[in-house]
Amino acid sequence: MFKGYLERTVAACVRTFNPCEEVDEDKYAPIIGRESRYKDFDMLLSFINTQKVSATAAVGYMSKSSLLKFNKLARYDDICNCSTGDITDIRNAGDTIVSFGMTQLMRCAGVIDIVQNKFVLSSNANHYASLTMPEKAKFLFGEYMRHGNSIIDECARITAMKLRFSRSRYNLSGPRNEIVNCLKECPLNQWVDFRQLSKEQYKQNSSLFSVVGEALIRDDYYNKYYNHAGWNDFGHLAISIILS
């Protein structure tokens, strides 16, 4: 009864995301500036079908030599987590954003797989190849949103902090959906302040990533992990990786 009264008398809260005044678009050009990104996915599928593409035994990344060969063939820019920012200086494919993202998306969608340390076409390869460009994007997005964490685990890719989680198996589809719903409220064709988006997400659900259990942060002085990694040490960083 009281809830109904509040709904009638109090206006619904509407979040407003202000556009950024200054944005270095060149910094993000490797991610947003390629209109033909869908062709890179098609070339990756063809590359795996026609070449012997090795995968690392430990974590299932594309080998560095195969990745450099594909990058040279497809001719796309990447953002790399290395001192020079040059793809030739990465330690492994996990140090890239674009290349790693494409490969892992195709894996979690069942388009490609790893068999005996080699990338091969998988059960959904023919279905994917038959789709139109918008259908391919929708298909990969849907599979990613439903995926748990066995192939794509954004929380495990946090490198700014040394974190450990009390659960080894968890499903990140819930947090991903909440973040996407938040993005729907952002203005179209405009950059928004990520700090504001993260803050609004925290206010809406401060336990957004509770699916991982306890987030433990390492104390290098005492050489151990302790509980309660704060939002800036964990949730804020996890959202940034999901959006990338």
Buried (B, 14 or more C-beta within 10 A) or exposed (E): EEEEEEEEEEEEEEEEBEEEEEEEEEEEEBBEEBEEBBEBBBBBBEBBBEBEBBBBEEEBBBBBEBBBBBBEEBEBEBBBBEEEEEBEEBEBBBBBBBBBBBBBBBBBBBBBBBEEEBBBBBEBBEEBBEEEEEEBBEBBEEBBEEBBBEBBBBBBBBEEBBBBBEEEEBBBBBBBEBBEEBEEEBEEEEBBBEEBBBEBBBEEBEEBBBBBBBBBBBEEEEEEBEEEBEBEBBBBBBBBBBBE
